Amino acid sequence: MSDVAIAVEELWKVYSKSKSGKVVIDVDDEELMRSIEASSEDVVAVRDLSFEVKKGEVFIVMGLSGSGKSTLIRCLIRLVEPSYGKITINGYDVTAMDKKELTEFRRYQTAMVFQHYGLLPHKTVLDNVAFGLKLRGVPKKERREKAMHALEIVGLEKWASYYPSSLSGGMRQRVGIARALVADSPILLMDEPFSGLDPLIRREMQDELIRLQEEMHKTIFFVTHDLDEAMRLGDRMAVMKDGSIVQIGKPAEVFANPANDYVARFVQDRREEIRKADEQIAALNAANDKEVNSDVS
Ligand SMILES: Nc1ncnc2c1ncn2[C@@H]1O[C@H](COP(=O)(O)OP(=O)(O)OP(=O)(O)O)[C@@H](O)[C@H]1O
């Protein structure tokens, strides 16, 4: 059996402001491709991407705002329709599926956590988390038990009977994460899932994901603009700029050997954060030492 979970071949996405909203792409037609790149009506959001994600891998996509990360993750399950290219997930040709096949595929093979992925307002937190299992025909008792367990993982078990409107943005985000965890799908797609959370909870959720992944061995496709998050979570990462992948590799390799100035800037920012944190710790230690010494004398 193949160890490839996601295979992306020559993927393009061009958004068009033209009346039809459609762009026909032919990568072999150089003149057409030049005119698309030059057109003010067309935005090339994803440009000729080919890569593979292995089964059980946490694959990070990182890049500045507008580099095409959200478009790419949405193209994988055709929430955004690709303009050109082929996507295969766990052996299924996603690009060739009709609507019904696609719905089934999404339901059983993938779970999504998007930053603004809406919860169902008229369902309780517990029912929101259990909803995917209901669609799959899982019996009520079992789905409620599983949903409760997922809520415990994200620390919201006490909120099970509340409605989403009673929860803060960060808590709703955690409900979304619980819903994805409970789905038990082999592929987890996460688009900036922790970006709405305050730093402490964000770190806790990252730790929780690392711990869960040790048990689950899912394939996780994870979008972030944060190198620290990428380094903590990622087995491999791709750095995107203007729709292209400019570097792909293990996070530590990217950190040690940025391929160009764009990547180097992320690394520089991260080094600066580490330096500042070290300074703060040193200052705290010095203050503590001073206090201890003055107590002794
Ligand atoms: N529906 C759309 N119609 C037209 N252009 C779009 C659409 N969605 C995205 N774009 C454009 O495509 C490019 C890539 O956007 P995308 O949202 O994929 O980037 P991103 O890296 O996810 O950014 P962010 O981190 O801000 O979410 C941008 O130039 C954006 O303006």
The ligand as an SDF file (V2000), in Angstrom:
LIG
                    3D

 31 33  0  0  0  0  0  0  0  0999 V2000
  -12.6370   34.5790   -3.4740 N   0  0  0  0  0  0  0  0  0  0  0  0
  -11.5970   35.2540   -3.9490 C   0  0  0  0  0  0  0  0  0  0  0  0
  -11.7010   36.0210   -5.0400 N   0  0  0  0  0  0  0  0  0  0  0  0
  -10.6590   36.7040   -5.5540 C   0  0  0  0  0  0  0  0  0  0  0  0
   -9.4180   36.6690   -5.0250 N   0  0  0  0  0  0  0  0  0  0  0  0
   -9.2350   35.9100   -3.9360 C   0  0  0  0  0  0  0  0  0  0  0  0
  -10.3060   35.1690   -3.3240 C   0  0  0  0  0  0  0  0  0  0  0  0
   -9.8130   34.5070   -2.2450 N   0  0  0  0  0  0  0  0  0  0  0  0
   -8.5060   34.8160   -2.1740 C   0  0  0  0  0  0  0  0  0  0  0  0
   -8.1480   35.6620   -3.1750 N   0  0  0  0  0  0  0  0  0  0  0  0
   -6.8060   36.1970   -3.4530 C   0  0  0  0  0  0  0  0  0  0  0  0
   -5.9450   35.0810   -3.6130 O   0  0  0  0  0  0  0  0  0  0  0  0
   -4.6690   35.3320   -3.0050 C   0  0  0  0  0  0  0  0  0  0  0  0
   -4.3830   34.2530   -1.9770 C   0  0  0  0  0  0  0  0  0  0  0  0
   -5.3270   34.3820   -0.9060 O   0  0  0  0  0  0  0  0  0  0  0  0
   -5.4280   33.3350    0.2970 P   0  0  0  0  0  0  0  0  0  0  0  0
   -6.5520   33.7550    1.1660 O   0  0  0  0  0  0  0  0  0  0  0  0
   -5.4200   31.9600   -0.2320 O   0  0  0  0  0  0  0  0  0  0  0  0
   -4.0260   33.5940    1.0470 O   0  0  0  0  0  0  0  0  0  0  0  0
   -3.5940   33.2360    2.5320 P   0  0  0  0  0  0  0  0  0  0  0  0
   -2.1400   32.9610    2.4850 O   0  0  0  0  0  0  0  0  0  0  0  0
   -4.4800   32.1770    3.0710 O   0  0  0  0  0  0  0  0  0  0  0  0
   -3.8690   34.5890    3.3120 O   0  0  0  0  0  0  0  0  0  0  0  0
   -4.3630   34.7920    4.8380 P   0  0  0  0  0  0  0  0  0  0  0  0
   -3.2190   34.2970    5.7070 O   0  0  0  0  0  0  0  0  0  0  0  0
   -4.5660   36.2650    4.9280 O   0  0  0  0  0  0  0  0  0  0  0  0
   -5.6220   33.9950    5.0050 O   0  0  0  0  0  0  0  0  0  0  0  0
   -4.7520   36.7320   -2.4320 C   0  0  0  0  0  0  0  0  0  0  0  0
   -4.2070   37.6240   -3.3900 O   0  0  0  0  0  0  0  0  0  0  0  0
   -6.2330   36.9740   -2.2780 C   0  0  0  0  0  0  0  0  0  0  0  0
   -6.5470   38.3370   -2.3870 O   0  0  0  0  0  0  0  0  0  0  0  0
  1  2  1  0
  2  3  1  0
  2  7  2  0
  3  4  2  0
  4  5  1  0
  5  6  2  0
  6  7  1  0
  6 10  1  0
  7  8  1  0
  8  9  2  0
  9 10  1  0
 10 11  1  0
 11 12  1  0
 11 30  1  0
 12 13  1  0
 13 14  1  0
 13 28  1  0
 14 15  1  0
 15 16  1  0
 16 17  2  0
 16 18  1  0
 16 19  1  0
 19 20  1  0
 20 21  2  0
 20 22  1  0
 20 23  1  0
 23 24  1  0
 24 25  2  0
 24 26  1  0
 24 27  1  0
 28 29  1  0
 28 30  1  0
 30 31  1  0
M  END
$$$$
